[in-house]
């Protein structure tokens, strides 16, 4: 029987159940409950904005969005968001989902920590980020009713130390590949949690690149000599 939380029906297909079990078996309780809240807040935001979206795709996006933080799905060098997106992609392919829908979920996960872009993408992409921003940052908090917030948290509790706990989870998932945080919000996490972390600086990379001044670029080049017979 489908579960309804704050008026939102939790997808109950075979694929959705398998996704739930996979996340339950792989992630900590903190990340599992966070992911479910992301789906619920995302779906509620979509309903409030009268958006048309596939709740099952939104569910997969929400459930896999932090899978890249886990050891089982973490790559050596890619951003954790890409790792989670790739995990969802493989999962959806195994279930015969169309490429266009897989791409939608991939984008939803890969972009969920890149502010300023997802809200202009298709609803599934926008709503995964909306759910994350509500649950982690409290953005649009007052746009959800007190009853909606209460019912979501009653079903999937926020631990008393959730704020510190989610930052710790971000740190654990990125500390072994600090360069993957360049240009994204996880740089702030490592700056807080890893005393040895040194931020890469965009301007320093530009100024220190192999490109020289215009006269240097052509210093070792020779113009071809054209002979005319």
N, C-alpha and C positions, 0 to 999 in steps of 0.2 A: 504494500500500500504506500502511495506517495505521501511524503511528509510535507506539511505546509507550515511555514514559519513567517510570521508577520505578513501573511497574505500571499507569500511567494511559494510556489510549488517547487520543491526540489526535484530535478529531473531523475527519473527512475527507470530509464532504459538499461539494458544489459551493459552497454558501453559506459553509461554514467556510474552504474554500480561498480564496475571494474575500476574505473578511475578513482572512485572514492576509496576502494580497498587498497589500491596501489599507493595512494597518498598516505593512507592510514598506516600502511606497513613500512613506509619509507621516511616520513617526516615525523618530527616531534609533535606532541600534543599542541604546543603553542602554534606551530606553523599550520597544522591541520585545521584548528579552530579559526585561525586567522583567514585561511583560504576560503572556508565556508562563509565567513562573515563578508569577505570580499565579494563572493557571488551574491549574497543576499542584498548587500548595500548597492551593488552594481545593478541588480535587477530592480530594486526599488527606485533607484535613480532613473532607470530606463522607463519605468511605468510613469513616474512623475513627469518626465519630459515627453511622454507619449511617443517613444521611439519604438520602431519595429525591429525586433532582434530574435535570434534563435536562442532560447534559454539553455539548450544543451551545449551549444558551442560556447556560450558565456560561462557555463559551468566548467567545461574542460579548461578554458583559459584561466579561470580563477583557481581551479584546483592545482594546475601545473605551474602557476606563475612563480612559485618559489622553489620548484624542484631542483633548480640549478644550484641552490645553496647546500644541497645534500651531497655527501661524499659519493653516493651511488651514481649521481648524474652530473657531477662536476667535471669539466674538462680541465686541461692543464693551463690553457691560455684565454679561452673565450670568456666574455662577460657572462655572469651567472644567468642573466635574462635570456641570453642566446642558448645556453645549456637547457634551460627550462623549455624554451620554445622548441628546441630540437627534440626533447623528450616527448612533448605533446605531439609533435609532427609524426614521430615514429609510432606512437600509440594510435593516433587517428588513422594512419595508413593501414595498420593491422586490422582496423575495423572497416576498411573500405570506404572511408569518407572522401568526398570529392576534393581535388587539389585546390579549388578556389576556396573552399571552406577551411581546409588545412592552413592555407596562406593567411586567412583571416585570424585564426587562432594564434598562428606563429607571430604575426604582427602584434596582436594584443599582448602577448607575453613579452616579446622583445622590447616593446616600447613603454612598458608600464612604469619605468623609472626615468622617462625622458619627458619632463614637463613641457607643455606648450604645443605638443603635436597630437597626442591621442584624441583630444576632444574634437579635432577636425576630421578624424577618420570615421570609418563605418561604426555603427553602434556597438558591436561586440568589442572592438578595439577600445572605443571611448569608455565603455562601461567597466571593463576590467580595471582600467586606470582610475575611474571614478570610485570604484569599490576600495581599491588600495588606498587612495588618498583620503577617503573617509575613515577607514579603519586605522591607518598608521598616523596620518597627519591631522585628522579631524576636520579636513576641508569640507565645506558645505554641511557641517554638523547640524546647524539649525534648520536646514532644509528637510531633514528627516524628523518625523514627529517623535515625541517622547515615547509613545507606545511602540513605534517601529524600532527605535534603539533598544528599548527594554526587551522586546520579544526576541530580537536577534541575539542580544547578549545572554539572555536566559537560555537559549538553545545552544549557543556556542560561547561560553564564558571567556571574557578577557581576564587573564591572570592578573593578580594584584600588581605584579611587576612587569606587565606586558611591555610597557614602553622601553624599559631597559632590556627586557628579554628579546624583543624583536631587533634591537640594535646589536645585541650580542650575536644573534643568528646571522645578521648581515655580515658582521665582522668575521665570524667563523667560516662563512662561505666565500669570502674574498681575500682573506689574509695571506693565503698561499700564492695568490696571483694579483699582487697589488696594481700592476700596470693595467689590468682590466677595468680599474675604476677611473681611469683618465677620462675627464670630460663628463662624468656622471655623478649622481648624488652619493654614491658609495664611497667616493673620496672623503667625504665628511665623516663617514663611519670609521674608516681606518685612521684618519687624523685624530679621532677621539680615542680609539681603542688600541692602536699600535704605535708605541713610542718611537719605533724605528722607521715608520712610514715617512717617505718624502714625496710630496706631491710633484707630479710632472707639471710644468708650466707651459702653456700653449705658446706664449710669446717667446719664451726661451728656446723652444723647439724650432720655431721659425728662424730666429736670429742665429741659431747654432747649426742650421742645416748645411749640407754640402754645397748649396748654391752660393756662389760668390757674387761680387758686383759684376755689372755687364761687361766691363773690360776684361775681367778675369775669366768669365765664361768662355770667351773665344780666344783666350791667350794661346792655347795649344792647338788651335785649328789653323789650317792653311787653306787659302782659297785655291781651288783647282785651276791649273793653267790650261787655257784653251789654245790649241794650235790651229792655225788656219792654213789649209793647203791651197 
